Amino acid sequence: MLALRLTRGSHPLVLMRRLFLAAASAGVGFLLLCTLGYASGHPAQASSSVLRLLWCAIPLAATVQLAVAVARTDPSTRPRPSLFAAGIGPARLSVLAAISTAVSTTLGSVLALLFFLHLRGDLTGLPFDGGAAEFLGAGTPLPLAATLMLLALVPLASAVAAGLAVRSRPVAPSEAQEAEEDLAPSPVPTGLPWGVALTAAGLAVEAYTSRNSGGSPFPLPGRLDSTPTAVLAGWVLTAVGLAMVGPGLTHLCGRLLQAVRPGAVRLLAGRVLMDEASRIGRPLGIVCAVVSGVIAASVLYTGGPRPFGPLTALGAVLVIGCTVATLLTTALEARQARARTARTLLRLGAPASALRGAAALRALVLVIVFVPLTWVIAELAALPLTG
């Protein structure tokens, strides 16, 4: 009941983030149900059904990442003295975050089930009922246990991840602890070498797979079942590697901003980037991986046939939308974490233009570093496939 009351009294922006999470959950649930419908209608093609299910893991992971970011920026799960006085400590806050996340994602799963049954023709009385009956395997019944398990996959994974993320968040420090934290340098991310190695391994796997396919172009799945499993594994390795590279590159950008006699704006921008490297670097790396994949696909199929089916389009929209929304939500969390520092600087007489200039400088440096990196990864991924 407390989770529902806090949801009803949330800020409109918080409700919008939860509705977006529900929409993402609905999209992933629909993809999972389409996989189940295909498997029920084609029992002899079990390997193709398994490959479809593996492709659904990518938008599922993107949705879980978005759920974690939404839970961490939710004001109702932020540690406050009033909640501690009422007996709601970190453990109960994590349970509260898990319940709130489960409510949003369960709503999306229910909507996905209704829409799926409507397109199959199992629910009538609405426009376009049964419009995709053959495509969704309407001639065969769906197993109830498998349907419930697939629909519960997104809410369960998102709720567990959100609860663990909120529980691991540090408790609000006291003023003395805050002053001490301002004088200690942030730890340097250590995943840069491993991230580079994983990225190189992923690109090598994709190149090796394209060589063994007889020089044929990368067959993006029109029906989510025409791409080799090794290509999927190579892309996952590349994405994980870029996610590990992101914090190290962000920290390096902060160091470069403070080099060679920095002024106040450069010093502030560089210090903030170093402090927030672990928070915003990982979403930046994942966005870099997703955008590079989209660029590589567009390069491969420019001027030729485009075998993009509706499920491929839906999966791509889900992955891109969730990763960009996660990055924006993480940036909002970083801004909330810097609110006390910004108030202190303004109270000490720092002009507001200096804070805005530091924010613009941070964004510019990240664009200068990550945009070329995205283009290079996209070209390296597409080169062996087009050659």
Secondary structure, DSSP 8 states (H G I E B T S, - for coil): -HHHHHHHTS-HHHHHHHHHHHHHHHHHHHHHHHHHHHHHH-TT-HHHHHHHHHHHHHHHHHHHHHHHHHHHT-GGGS--HHHHHTT--HHHHHHHHHHHHHHHHHHHHHHHHHHHHHHHTSS-SSTTTTTTTTTTTTTS---HHHHHHHHHHHHHHHHHHHHHHHHTS-----HHHHHHHHTS-------HHHHHHHHHHHHHHHHHHHHHTTT------SSS-SS-HHHHHHHHHHHHHHHHHHHHHHHHHHHHHT-SS--HHHHHHHHHHHHTHHHHHHHHHHHHHHHHHHHHHHHHTTTS-----HHHHHHHHHHHHHHHHHHHHHHHHHHHHTHHHHHHHHHTT--HHHHHHHHHHHHHHHHHHHHHHHHHHHHHHHHHHH-
